[in-house]
Amino acid sequence: MTACLICHHALTDPRSLARGMGPICYAKHGAQGDLFLPGAPVYDFSLREVNEQSVLCIVDLYDEKNPTVTVTNGAELVLKQIADQIGSLPERIIYRDSEGEWDQLKAKSDGSFKGFAPLPNSAGRRITEEHEALQCFQDSKVG
């Protein structure tokens, strides 16, 4: 698909190509429709323990050669799929986005998406390694 489904303008950006809409139409018409098109987010996940609490770690496996919706743009779908697989989601959820940076996802235990947040104790610095992202929770009492 090389044209926007809404306005029919040419698409060149891999993310726009994956969702079938340019950024303006995507902003106007929301993310709901693209989550069920071919090209749903590709990701991996694992559960880790930090301070005796589970942390769900999600890694976006976005590939520019085979573009799909990113975990950032498909967070609702990703969280629901993981919740369906493991049951209740832990309170602490981190993810590595398609640019390689770790941040937090906020969700209810049933997988309902609540939003994004920076990592605690990261002091505004870019975190690109999983062990560094997990370390941000070492002294943190609240996720």
LINPEWO-V272656 format. One record per pair of residues at least 4 apart in sequence whose C-alpha atoms are under 8 Angstrom apart, sorted by the first residue. I is the first residue (numbers start at 0). J is the second residue. Records with the same first field share a line. If there is no record, write none. Layout:
# LINPEWO-V272656
I: J, J
This chain:
# LINPEWO-V272656
0: 16, 19
1: 9, 10, 11, 16, 19
2: 7, 8, 9, 10, 16, 19, 20
3: 7, 8, 9, 10, 19, 20, 21
4: 19, 20
5: 20, 24
6: 24
8: 21
10: 15, 16, 19, 20, 21
11: 15, 16
12: 16
13: 17, 63, 66, 67
14: 18, 66, 67, 68, 69
15: 19, 20, 21, 22
16: 20, 21, 66
17: 38, 66, 67, 68
18: 33, 34, 36, 38, 67, 68
19: 33
20: 24, 25
21: 25
22: 26
23: 27
24: 28
25: 29, 30
26: 30
30: 34, 72, 73
31: 35
32: 36
33: 39, 68
34: 39, 68, 73, 76
35: 39
37: 67
38: 66, 67, 68
39: 67, 68, 69, 73
40: 59, 60, 61, 67, 68, 69, 70, 73, 77
41: 59, 60, 61, 67, 68, 69, 70
42: 57, 58, 59, 60, 61, 70
43: 57, 58, 59, 60
44: 55, 56, 57, 58
45: 55, 56, 57
46: 53, 54, 55, 56
47: 53, 54, 55, 56
48: 52, 53, 54
49: 53, 54, 133, 136, 137
50: 136, 137
53: 89, 90, 91
54: 89, 90, 91, 92, 93
55: 88, 89, 91, 92, 93
56: 92, 93, 94, 95
57: 92, 93, 94, 95
58: 94, 95, 96
59: 69, 70, 94, 95, 96, 97
60: 97
61: 65, 66, 67, 68, 69, 97
62: 66, 67
68: 72, 73
69: 73, 96, 97
70: 74, 77, 96, 97
71: 96, 97
73: 77
74: 78, 112
75: 79, 110, 111, 112
76: 80
77: 81
78: 82, 106, 110, 111, 112
79: 83, 109, 110, 111
80: 84, 110
81: 85, 86, 88, 110
82: 86, 87, 88, 108, 109, 110
86: 109
87: 108, 109, 110
88: 106, 107, 108, 109, 110
89: 108
90: 105, 106, 107, 108, 142
91: 103, 104, 105, 142
92: 103, 104, 105, 106
93: 101, 102, 103, 104, 118, 132
94: 100, 101, 102, 103, 104
95: 99, 100, 101, 102, 127
96: 100, 101, 102
99: 127
100: 125, 126, 127, 128
101: 118, 125, 126, 127, 128, 129, 132
102: 115, 116, 117, 118, 126, 132
103: 115, 116, 117, 118
104: 112, 113, 114, 115, 116
105: 112, 113, 114, 115, 116
106: 110, 111, 112, 113, 114
107: 111, 112, 113
117: 121, 123
118: 132, 135
119: 135, 136, 139, 142
120: 135, 136, 139
121: 125, 126, 135
126: 131, 132
127: 131, 132
128: 132
129: 133
130: 134
131: 135
132: 136
133: 137
135: 139
136: 140, 142
